[in-house]
Amino acid sequence: MKIFLNITVLIASSLVNPAFAQELPKLLSPAEAQSIVEDRRAKNDAAEEAYRREALGQAALAERTITKGGQKIRFRRVAAGERIEVADAIEPKSADLTMDSRFAEAAEYVHENISLGANVYGDEYSEITWRDTDTGETVSVWTNISLNYLKPIVSFTEDDIHYDYFGFVTNYTREGDEARMKMFKELGYEAESQWKYPPVRLSSDYNEYYVDAPWDAEIPEKLHRQLSALLGFYSANEEKFKREYLNSRMLQAAREADLKSNPPKEVKEVIMNYSPLRGEDAK
C-alpha cells in the first residue's frame, strides 16, 4: 500500500494473497438448478409425510378437531413417552470439538469490525462510506474496484487481525438511471440523476482508492488498514462471490418455475400430539 496525498494505491501483493483466495463454486446450469429445487421439494414432502405417519402412529387417548382460518387442526392426546434427561441425552460430537478449536484459534487474533456502505456504479467504480466504529464518524472514499458482489456479512483474517465486515451495497447502472429519469419525465416530474462521479480521475491500470477529505484532515490509520484488507480480500474472491450470486439467481428462477408447475398442496389437516404434564413432571 502506497499513499500519495489522498490517493492510496493497492500494491499487487495485497490483491493476490493466496491466503485470501477461496475455492470457486461450480456455476449451475438451468437444468442443475431445477434438479436441486426438485430434490429439495421431494425431501420436504417426504419429511412431512414421515412426520404425519409417526404422529398418527401413536395411539390417541383423546382427540378433538378445531378449524382456524379455514385450516383444520387435530389435537391428539397421547401417552407420555419415556423421559430423557437432557444432560444424559447430549453427547460431545466431533463437530462440537471442531467448533471449540475454531473458537480457540480465533481467540489468538485481534478482532476488528469493519462498518461501511457502498454505492456501486456499474462495473466502473464504487463510493464507500466508511464508519469509525469507535467514534461513529464517517469518511467518504472512492475506489475503482466495483464492489458489485460484496456480501452483507464477511469474515476474514490478515496479519493476525480477524476482521468482521457488516455493511450493505446499493447497485446503480447507467441504463437503470436513464430509465428512471425517462419514467419521471413521462409522468411530468423532474428528477435528478442518481449517477455520481468520483471527485478525481481514478486509474484504469491498477487498483486504488481516494479518501474524499481535506488534504490536512486527520484520517484514522485503521481506515487504510481496514480498506486495504477488505478490498484485497474482495479482489481475491470476486469471482467466487460473483458465482455465488449467479447461482442464487439461477436457483431463485428455478424455484419460481417449480412453484408454477407444482403449486403447494393444501394441507387438509394439521396433526398435533400432546401429553400434559402431571404431578412431579408439571413442576
SVG drawing of the C-alpha trace seen along z (x, -y; Angstrom):
<svg xmlns="http://www.w3.org/2000/svg" viewBox="-63 -21 67 68">
<polyline fill="none" stroke="black" stroke-width="0.4" points="0.0,0.0 1.4,-3.4 -0.3,-6.7 0.0,-9.8 -1.9,-12.7 -5.4,-11.2 -5.0,-8.5 -3.9,-5.1 -2.5,-2.6 -3.1,1.0 0.0,2.9 -0.4,6.1 0.6,8.5 -2.3,7.3 -4.7,8.3 -3.5,11.8 -2.7,13.0 -3.1,16.8 -4.4,16.9 -7.4,14.9 -8.4,17.0 -11.2,19.5 -12.4,22.4 -14.6,21.4 -18.1,22.9 -19.3,24.5 -21.7,22.4 -25.1,24.0 -26.9,24.6 -30.7,24.2 -31.1,28.0 -28.9,28.4 -30.7,25.7 -34.0,27.3 -32.8,30.7 -31.7,29.1 -35.0,27.5 -37.0,30.6 -34.8,32.7 -35.4,30.2 -39.1,30.3 -39.2,34.1 -37.2,34.3 -39.6,31.7 -42.6,33.7 -41.1,36.9 -40.2,35.4 -43.8,34.0 -45.3,37.4 -42.9,39.2 -43.9,36.8 -47.6,37.3 -47.2,41.2 -45.2,41.0 -47.8,38.7 -50.7,40.9 -48.8,44.0 -49.1,43.0 -52.4,44.2 -54.7,41.3 -56.2,41.3 -58.5,38.4 -58.9,36.2 -60.6,33.0 -60.5,31.0 -60.9,27.3 -61.0,25.1 -59.0,21.9 -58.7,19.7 -60.1,22.4 -57.4,24.8 -58.3,28.0 -56.1,28.8 -56.5,32.1 -55.3,32.2 -54.4,35.8 -53.7,36.5 -51.2,39.4 -49.4,41.2 -46.3,39.6 -43.2,41.1 -40.1,42.0 -38.5,39.0 -34.9,38.3 -32.7,36.2 -31.1,33.5 -27.7,34.0 -27.8,37.7 -29.0,37.1 -26.2,34.8 -23.0,36.4 -20.0,34.5 -19.7,34.6 -16.7,34.2 -18.4,31.0 -18.6,29.5 -14.9,30.3 -14.1,28.7 -16.1,25.6 -14.2,25.4 -10.9,25.5 -12.1,22.7 -13.0,20.5 -9.6,21.2 -7.9,20.3 -10.0,17.1 -9.0,16.1 -5.4,15.8 -6.3,12.9 -7.1,9.3 -10.7,8.6 -11.9,5.6 -15.3,4.7 -15.4,3.0 -18.6,0.9 -19.3,-0.6 -21.8,-1.1 -21.1,-1.3 -22.8,-2.7 -21.6,-0.8 -21.8,-2.5 -22.0,0.3 -18.6,2.0 -16.8,-1.3 -16.2,-2.4 -17.7,-2.5 -18.4,-5.2 -17.7,-3.9 -18.9,-5.5 -16.6,-4.2 -17.7,-4.4 -15.3,-4.6 -16.8,-2.1 -15.2,-3.9 -16.3,-7.4 -19.2,-7.0 -17.7,-9.5 -17.9,-8.7 -15.4,-9.2 -16.2,-9.2 -13.9,-7.0 -13.9,-6.3 -12.4,-3.3 -12.0,-1.9 -13.0,1.5 -16.6,2.4 -18.0,4.0 -21.0,5.5 -20.8,8.8 -19.7,7.8 -21.8,9.7 -23.5,8.0 -21.5,10.1 -17.9,11.2 -15.2,12.5 -11.5,13.0 -8.1,12.8 -5.0,10.9 -1.8,10.1 -3.1,11.6 -6.2,9.4 -9.6,11.1 -12.0,8.7 -15.8,8.9 -17.4,6.8 -21.0,5.7 -22.4,3.4 -24.6,3.0 -24.2,2.3 -26.5,0.4 -26.1,1.0 -26.7,-1.6 -26.4,-1.2 -26.4,-3.8 -29.3,-2.0 -31.4,-1.9 -30.7,-5.6 -31.8,-6.6 -34.9,-4.5 -35.8,-6.1 -35.3,-9.6 -37.4,-8.8 -40.2,-7.4 -40.4,-10.5 -40.3,-12.7 -43.3,-10.9 -45.2,-11.4 -44.5,-15.1 -41.9,-15.2 -38.3,-16.3 -35.8,-14.1 -32.1,-14.3 -29.8,-11.6 -28.6,-9.2 -25.4,-8.6 -22.4,-10.2 -18.8,-10.7 -15.6,-10.5 -14.1,-13.8 -10.8,-12.7 -9.8,-10.6 -9.1,-7.1 -6.6,-4.8 -7.6,-2.4 -4.3,-0.5 -4.2,0.5 -6.5,0.7 -6.6,-2.3 -8.9,-4.3 -9.3,-8.0 -10.2,-9.5 -12.5,-12.4 -11.4,-14.7 -9.3,-17.9 -5.6,-17.3 -4.9,-18.2 -7.7,-16.1 -6.8,-13.6 -7.7,-10.2 -7.6,-7.3 -4.8,-4.8 -7.3,-1.9 -9.3,-3.3 -6.3,-2.5 -5.6,0.8 -9.3,2.0 -9.9,0.8 -6.7,2.3 -7.6,5.6 -11.2,5.7 -10.5,4.6 -7.7,7.1 -9.9,9.9 -12.8,8.9 -10.5,8.7 -9.0,12.2 -12.5,13.7 -14.6,11.5 -15.1,14.4 -16.3,16.7 -18.7,14.0 -20.0,13.5 -20.6,17.2 -22.5,17.5 -24.6,14.5 -25.4,16.0 -26.1,19.4 -28.6,17.8 -30.3,16.1 -30.5,19.3 -31.9,21.2 -34.5,18.4 -35.7,18.7 -35.9,22.5 -37.9,22.2 -40.4,19.8 -40.8,22.0 -41.2,25.1 -43.9,23.3 -45.9,22.6 -45.6,26.2 -46.1,27.8 -48.1,25.4 -48.0,26.2 -50.6,28.8 -53.3,27.6 -52.7,29.1 -56.1,30.8 -55.3,31.3 -52.5,30.4 -51.7,33.1 -50.6,32.0 -49.9,34.6 -49.5,33.6 -49.2,35.2 -50.0,33.0 -47.6,32.9 -48.9,34.2 -47.6,34.5 -43.8,34.1 -43.4,33.5 -45.7,30.5 -43.4,28.5"/>
</svg>
